[in-house]
Amino acid sequence: MLKQTIQLFGTSGMVEQDDSDTWPHMTLAAKGAMGRKSTLKYQACYETGAPEGWPGPGIVNEGFTKD
């Protein structure tokens, strides 16, 4: 559990402090008139599919993100 927490919240982890600063504003925008009419279009990966020789379980995509 400690290892997972470090990977998620540590330096350059998946969630950083600056991310949490924007979340409340994103929530407010999504509740507005335009936000209710819109759908989420989140296409983050250019390429899909596991890298050649991927040994492990889970879903992995190779390539760079557009974010």
JOKAUR-V909381 format. One record per backbone hydrogen bond with DSSP energy under -0.5 kcal/mol. CO is the residue of the C=O (numbers start at 0). NH is the residue of the N-H. E is the energy in kcal/mol with one decimal. If there is no record, write none. Layout:
# JOKAUR-V909381
{{CO	NH	E} {CO	NH	E}}
This chain:
# JOKAUR-V909381
{{0	4	-2.3} {1	5	-2.5} {2	6	-2.2} {3	7	-2.0} {4	8	-2.9} {5	9	-1.9} {6	13	-0.9} {7	14	-2.8} {9	12	-2.5} {15	18	-0.9} {15	19	-1.1} {16	20	-0.9} {17	21	-0.8} {18	21	-0.9} {18	22	-1.2} {19	23	-0.6} {21	25	-2.2} {22	26	-2.2} {23	27	-2.0} {24	28	-2.2} {25	29	-2.1} {26	30	-1.2} {27	31	-0.5} {28	31	-1.0} {28	34	-0.5} {31	35	-2.0} {32	36	-0.8} {33	37	-1.0} {38	40	-0.5} {39	41	-0.6} {40	42	-0.7} {41	43	-0.8} {43	65	-1.9} {48	61	-2.0} {50	53	-1.7} {57	59	-0.6} {63	45	-2.0}}
